[in-house]
């Protein structure tokens, strides 16, 4: 979130910036909690193999790749 904080600081006044960053933080926490819950249910399924688990986590990590041209 440090990069987002810098963007928020440059483009939004402090009153809006606090509300925006707290909203983003709450949404991130809710998405992480729901993903953890449903991923846990999925892993408890006897038909779920490790191959599909590794596939899901590898696709999820693609979002962490650097995009050329963006700093």
PyMOL commands that set and color helices and strands:
alter all, ss='L'
color gray80, all
select helices_A, chain A and resi 2-11+14-44+50-64
alter helices_A, ss='H'
color red, helices_A
deselect
rebuild
show_as cartoon
